[in-house]
Amino acid sequence: MSLTITYYSDVLCIWGYSAKIKIDEMKKQFGDKIALEYRYTPLFVDMHSMLEKNWAEKGGLQGYNQMMHKLNGMFPYVEIHPEIGLKNLPRSSASCHQFLKAIDLLEQRGEIKSNDATNTLLEQADWQIRLGYFRDAQDVSQTNKLMSIAEDLKIPSNSIETLLTNGEAMAALASCTTNDKQKLIEGSPSFVLNEGRQKLYGNIGYHIIEANIQALLETPEDKPSWY
């Protein structure tokens, strides 16, 4: 039996972008002892208004751009485009999240399957969206960009469009928000373990995440987390 870890993030959040290395290490170290469940939290649902409001007195989009590059110095293992925030700024992460939940549903139903033994199609699409924004400064909120990612991954666009049109993808995304409120998710990224009892939020070091996972894996089912 594997330990379920629910991972909350917003694809336009730089902290979530930089957390990819931790997820990769987690999967490498623990393998099938853990199961990752991806949920999306609505941090940048109205990105333009949010940045205009939050950065009005801090240099506007130029200030946002400078902050992104300053943060990049903390985690040089990811790439940041020189003009991030200054061109092709996405309108909303919500369209990306809805698209990803459609892929998630298709994988859960067995309608599509990854040929990559390490990453699911959801994980691959998720990462391509993040690279598109942070590394390539693309407007990843546009439908044509999202569908091009699906095409590259050989995911049938008509299957995704069906779930977007009939409301199923939106319903799945809405359940993420409901879970946010129930589990009191503060932001992106957040790792939730132990049926919601343990929450690791923000720029958490990998060894802290590792210690929490290891403790749960070593705890007998009929005992508390520490005894």
Summary of the structure (lengths in Angstrom):
residues: 227
radius of gyration: 17.9
end to end distance: 21.1
largest distance: 55.0
contacts: 676
relative contact order: 0.17
helix: 53%
strand: 10%
